[in-house]
Amino acid sequence: MKDTEKLQKVLARSGHGSRRELETMISEGRIRVDGHVATLGERVTATADIRIDGHHVKVRNAEEQPCRVLVYHKPEGELVTRKDPEGRATVYERMPYVNAARWIAVGRLDINTSGLLLMTTDGELANRLMHPSYEVEREYAVRVFGEVGEAQIQRLLKGVKLEDGVSKFKKIKRRGGEGMNQWFHVILTEGKNREVRRLWESQGCTVSRLMRVRMGDLLLPKGLVQGGWMELQTEQVNYLRRLVELPLIESAPVITDEEQRRQLKQARRGSMRHRKENPVGRGGRRLSAGSDSISAREHSRNVKRSEERNEGTGQDGARQDRKPAARGKNHGKHQGKHSGKGQGKGRPQRQHQGQAQNTSGSGKK
């Protein structure tokens, strides 16, 4: 450690929160240094006595603090916050125990957004991945309700003035759809609050589904159920660190396969139980049994159908997530006729048991 460093940087690197969280704590007077209330921008030495909410915290240098990263598949209905005054579910309730550190969310997804969320014990890594100066790509699958013409797409690519400045998409790709409901993949390189939704709203459209599918070169794993997590290996962690110009690590202390399997089973059981006992929709509303949601597997299937239709196969578009699986003795014939290549006769299409509908989800998107 240098002679002195900024307090929030030291604490972030030691895993006590993101820089943004720590700056809020300092502003609220919750952090003291050598007996006095800390101030924003204050610099500290390696021997400083630092306390958060009266509790002494250990400060580590970069070599002492392990850098761990999880990929979490966030479902709709969960908040990216440590505590919610209304008692709603948060992503931190799903995280595995970590010794002498805590998980920090890399950016936020709002309660109605699902998909890939990175969690790390390294606050500096989290801060840099979120910072617009590093231009880390975030890709979203978005279902839009409304007329979308070429003029609107060009405006979204060139830039739209919002209440907090000019925003734009780096790329927009059409992914099919039916009628007024169209699927797109959009790419951003910054993380303003609800940016994807606000950009589409500026063009008179409404976002009805939103899922993050990629960050940098890391894709949302196809087999990762909603509410489940997977820890990244050293090579993948170093990819992220290289992306934001941080020194590489020699090894990452990965949770054992047995622990990951146990946590995955818990996520599956928990999401199924939550769906049965307390189904909620966007904004915490109660859902009826027929309400729909979108999973990673469903979206992948929808995109494939859209591409096949564009090639002249005549198959249905991306709005298949509202259709229930067929039942009965003629189900196999139905699948063979409508489902596309690779469907076995008599084999129903079933959602993975961990991919529950609207389970127990900001810059938010």
C-alpha positions in Angstrom: 0.0 0.0 0.0 1.2 3.5 -0.7 1.8 6.0 2.1 -1.8 7.2 1.8 -4.8 6.3 -0.3 -8.4 7.5 -0.5 -10.5 5.9 2.2 -13.2 4.6 -0.1 -10.7 3.0 -2.4 -8.9 1.2 0.4 -12.2 -0.1 1.8 -13.5 -1.1 -1.6 -10.4 -3.1 -2.4 -10.7 -4.8 1.0 -14.2 -6.0 0.1 -16.3 -3.7 2.4 -18.5 -2.5 -0.4 -18.5 -0.7 -3.7 -17.1 2.8 -3.9 -20.6 4.2 -4.4 -21.8 2.3 -1.3 -18.8 3.5 0.8 -19.2 7.1 -0.3 -22.8 7.0 0.9 -21.6 5.5 4.2 -19.1 8.3 4.6 -21.7 11.0 3.8 -24.0 9.5 6.4 -21.2 9.7 9.1 -21.1 5.9 9.5 -17.3 5.6 9.1 -14.7 6.9 11.5 -10.9 7.1 11.1 -8.6 7.3 14.1 -11.6 8.4 16.2 -12.9 11.2 14.0 -15.8 11.1 11.5 -14.4 10.5 8.0 -15.0 12.9 5.2 -15.3 12.2 1.4 -11.9 12.2 -0.2 -10.0 11.6 3.0 -6.7 9.8 2.7 -5.6 7.1 5.2 -2.4 5.2 6.0 -2.0 1.5 6.3 -2.0 1.7 10.1 -5.2 3.8 10.4 -7.9 2.6 12.8 -11.0 2.4 10.6 -14.5 1.6 11.9 -17.8 1.1 10.1 -20.8 1.5 12.4 -18.5 1.3 15.4 -16.9 -2.0 14.3 -13.2 -2.2 13.5 -12.6 -3.3 9.9 -9.4 -5.0 8.6 -7.8 -3.3 5.6 -6.0 -5.5 3.1 -3.7 -4.7 0.3 -4.3 -6.2 -3.2 -2.2 -9.3 -2.5 -4.0 -10.2 0.7 -7.6 -9.8 -0.5 -8.9 -12.7 -2.6 -10.7 -11.7 -5.7 -13.8 -13.9 -6.2 -16.5 -13.5 -8.8 -19.9 -15.1 -9.2 -22.3 -15.2 -12.2 -25.8 -15.0 -10.8 -29.0 -15.6 -12.8 -31.3 -12.9 -11.3 -35.0 -13.6 -11.6 -37.7 -10.9 -11.8 -39.0 -10.0 -8.4 -35.6 -9.7 -6.6 -34.0 -6.4 -5.6 -30.3 -5.7 -5.9 -30.0 -4.2 -2.4 -28.7 -5.5 0.9 -31.9 -4.6 2.9 -35.4 -3.7 1.8 -37.7 -1.9 4.3 -40.7 -3.7 2.7 -39.2 -7.1 3.3 -39.0 -8.0 -0.4 -36.5 -10.7 -1.6 -32.9 -9.5 -2.4 -30.2 -11.1 -4.4 -27.9 -11.1 -1.4 -30.1 -13.7 0.3 -29.0 -16.1 -2.4 -25.3 -15.6 -2.0 -23.0 -18.2 -0.5 -21.1 -17.4 2.7 -17.7 -15.8 2.2 -15.1 -15.4 5.0 -13.8 -12.0 6.0 -15.4 -10.2 3.0 -18.8 -9.6 1.4 -20.3 -9.9 -2.0 -20.7 -6.7 -4.1 -23.0 -6.4 -7.1 -21.4 -5.2 -10.3 -24.1 -2.6 -11.2 -27.8 -3.2 -10.7 -30.8 -4.7 -12.4 -34.2 -3.4 -11.4 -36.9 -5.5 -9.8 -38.5 -6.2 -13.2 -35.2 -7.2 -15.0 -33.7 -10.6 -15.0 -30.5 -12.2 -16.3 -26.8 -12.0 -15.7 -25.5 -10.2 -12.6 -21.9 -10.3 -11.6 -21.1 -10.5 -7.9 -17.5 -10.0 -6.5 -15.6 -9.6 -3.3 -13.3 -7.0 -5.0 -14.8 -3.5 -4.7 -12.2 -1.9 -7.0 -13.1 -4.5 -9.7 -16.8 -3.8 -9.3 -16.2 0.0 -9.5 -14.1 -0.3 -12.7 -16.5 -2.7 -14.5 -19.3 -0.2 -13.8 -17.4 2.9 -14.8 -18.3 4.2 -18.3 -14.6 5.1 -19.1 -13.8 1.4 -19.5 -16.7 0.9 -22.0 -17.5 -2.6 -20.8 -20.3 -3.9 -23.1 -23.7 -5.0 -21.6 -26.1 -6.8 -23.9 -29.8 -7.1 -23.2 -32.6 -9.1 -24.8 -35.6 -6.8 -24.8 -39.2 -7.2 -25.9 -40.7 -3.9 -27.0 -44.4 -3.1 -27.4 -45.1 -0.4 -30.0 -44.2 0.6 -33.6 -40.5 0.5 -34.2 -39.3 2.0 -37.5 -35.9 2.6 -38.9 -36.0 6.3 -38.0 -36.5 5.4 -34.3 -33.6 2.9 -34.4 -31.3 5.5 -35.9 -32.2 8.0 -33.2 -31.5 5.5 -30.5 -28.1 4.8 -32.1 -27.1 8.4 -32.6 -28.2 9.6 -29.1 -31.3 10.7 -27.2 -31.4 13.5 -24.6 -32.7 12.1 -21.4 -33.2 13.9 -18.0 -29.6 13.0 -16.9 -27.8 13.6 -20.2 -27.5 12.0 -23.7 -27.7 8.2 -24.0 -27.6 5.8 -26.9 -27.3 2.2 -27.8 -24.0 1.0 -29.3 -25.8 -1.7 -31.4 -29.4 -2.8 -32.0 -30.4 -6.1 -33.6 -33.9 -7.2 -34.5 -34.8 -10.6 -33.2 -38.3 -11.1 -34.6 -41.7 -11.0 -33.0 -45.4 -10.7 -33.8 -47.5 -7.6 -34.3 -46.7 -4.8 -31.9 -44.4 -7.0 -29.8 -40.9 -7.1 -31.2 -37.7 -8.6 -29.7 -34.4 -6.8 -30.0 -30.8 -7.3 -28.7 -29.3 -4.0 -27.6 -25.8 -3.1 -26.4 -24.7 -0.4 -23.9 -21.4 0.6 -22.6 -22.6 2.5 -19.5 -25.0 1.8 -16.7 -27.4 4.7 -16.0 -30.5 4.1 -14.0 -33.2 2.3 -16.1 -31.4 3.3 -19.2 -32.7 0.7 -21.6 -36.3 1.3 -20.6 -36.0 5.1 -20.7 -34.4 5.0 -24.2 -37.3 3.0 -25.6 -39.8 5.1 -23.8 -38.3 8.2 -25.5 -39.5 6.7 -28.8 -43.0 6.0 -27.6 -42.4 2.3 -26.9 -42.9 0.2 -23.8 -40.5 -2.5 -22.6 -42.5 -5.6 -21.6 -39.5 -7.9 -21.0 -35.9 -7.2 -20.2 -33.0 -9.6 -19.6 -29.3 -9.1 -19.5 -27.6 -11.8 -21.4 -23.9 -10.7 -21.6 -21.3 -8.5 -19.9 -18.0 -8.1 -21.7 -17.4 -11.6 -23.3 -19.2 -13.4 -20.4 -22.5 -14.9 -21.5 -25.4 -15.9 -19.2 -24.8 -19.7 -19.0 -27.6 -21.7 -20.6 -27.8 -24.3 -17.8 -27.8 -21.7 -15.0 -31.3 -21.7 -13.5 -33.0 -18.5 -12.2 -31.8 -17.9 -8.6 -28.7 -20.0 -9.2 -25.0 -18.9 -9.3 -21.7 -20.1 -10.7 -18.3 -19.1 -9.5 -15.8 -18.1 -12.2 -12.4 -19.8 -12.5 -9.1 -17.9 -12.3 -8.8 -17.5 -16.1 -12.3 -15.9 -16.3 -11.6 -13.6 -13.3 -8.3 -12.5 -14.9 -10.2 -11.7 -18.2 -12.4 -9.3 -16.2 -9.3 -7.8 -14.4 -7.5 -7.4 -17.7 -10.6 -5.7 -19.2 -10.3 -2.9 -16.6 -6.5 -2.7 -16.3 -6.2 -4.4 -12.9 -3.2 -6.7 -12.0 -3.9 -10.4 -12.6 -4.2 -12.9 -9.8 -2.4 -16.2 -9.5 -5.4 -18.2 -8.4 -9.0 -17.7 -7.2 -10.4 -19.6 -4.2 -13.3 -21.3 -6.0 -16.1 -22.9 -4.0 -16.1 -26.7 -4.3 -18.2 -28.5 -6.9 -20.1 -30.1 -4.1 -21.0 -26.8 -2.5 -22.1 -25.4 -5.9 -24.3 -28.4 -6.5 -25.8 -28.0 -3.0 -26.5 -24.3 -3.6 -28.0 -25.1 -7.1 -30.4 -27.6 -5.6 -31.4 -25.0 -2.9 -32.0 -22.4 -5.7 -34.2 -24.8 -7.6 -36.2 -25.8 -4.5 -36.5 -22.2 -3.4 -37.7 -20.9 -6.7 -40.3 -23.6 -7.1 -41.6 -23.1 -3.5 -41.7 -19.4 -4.0 -43.7 -19.7 -7.2 -46.3 -21.9 -5.6 -46.6 -20.0 -2.3 -46.0 -16.4 -3.2 -46.1 -15.7 -6.9 -45.4 -12.0 -7.7 -45.1 -10.0 -10.9 -43.5 -6.8 -11.9 -43.5 -4.3 -9.0 -44.5 -7.0 -6.5 -48.0 -7.5 -7.9 -49.8 -10.9 -7.3 -50.0 -13.1 -10.4 -52.6 -15.4 -11.6 -51.8 -19.0 -12.6 -51.7 -18.0 -16.2 -49.3 -15.1 -16.0 -46.1 -15.4 -18.1 -42.4 -14.7 -17.6 -39.3 -15.2 -19.8 -36.4 -17.5 -19.0 -33.0 -17.7 -20.7 -34.0 -21.0 -22.3 -37.4 -19.7 -23.5 -35.7 -16.6 -25.0 -33.1 -18.7 -26.8 -35.9 -20.9 -28.3 -37.8 -17.8 -29.3 -34.8 -16.3 -31.1 -34.2 -19.6 -32.9 -37.8 -19.7 -34.1 -37.5 -16.1 -35.3 -34.4 -16.8 -37.3 -35.9 -19.9 -38.9 -39.0 -18.0 -39.9 -36.8 -15.3 -41.5 -35.1 -18.1 -43.5 -38.5 -19.2 -44.8 -39.4 -22.1 -42.6 -42.8 -20.5 -41.7 -42.5 -21.1 -38.0 -43.9 -18.9 -35.2 -42.0 -15.9 -33.9 -40.7 -14.9 -30.5 -44.0 -14.7 -28.6 -44.1 -18.4 -27.7 -43.4 -17.7 -24.0 -47.2 -17.2 -23.5 -48.1 -20.6 -24.9 -48.4 -23.5 -22.4 -46.9 -26.8 -23.1 -49.2 -29.2 -24.9 -50.7 -32.1 -23.1 -52.4 -35.4 -23.9 -51.9 -38.4 -26.2 -51.5 -36.3 -29.4 -48.7 -34.2 -27.8 -45.9 -35.9 -29.7 -47.5 -35.3 -33.0 -48.1 -31.7 -32.1 -44.4 -31.3 -31.2 -43.2 -32.9 -34.4 -45.4 -30.5 -36.4 -44.6 -27.2 -34.8 -41.6 -27.4 -32.6 -38.7 -27.4 -35.1 -35.8 -29.7 -35.6 -34.6 -32.0 -32.8 -37.9 -32.5 -30.9 -38.5 -36.2 -30.2 -42.0 -37.7 -30.8 -44.0 -37.7 -27.6 -41.5 -35.6 -25.7 -43.1 -32.5 -24.2 -41.2 -29.2 -23.9 -40.8 -28.4 -20.3 -39.3 -25.5 -18.5 -36.4 -26.4 -16.2 -37.6 -26.9 -12.7 -35.3 -24.1 -11.4 -36.6 -21.6 -14.0 -39.7 -20.6 -12.1 -42.1 -18.0 -13.4 -41.4 -14.7 -11.7 -39.6 -16.0 -8.7 -38.4 -14.4 -5.6 -34.6 -8.3 -9.3 -30.7 -0.8 -9.9 -27.6 1.9 -12.9 -30.8 -0.4 -13.1 -32.1 -1.3 -16.5 
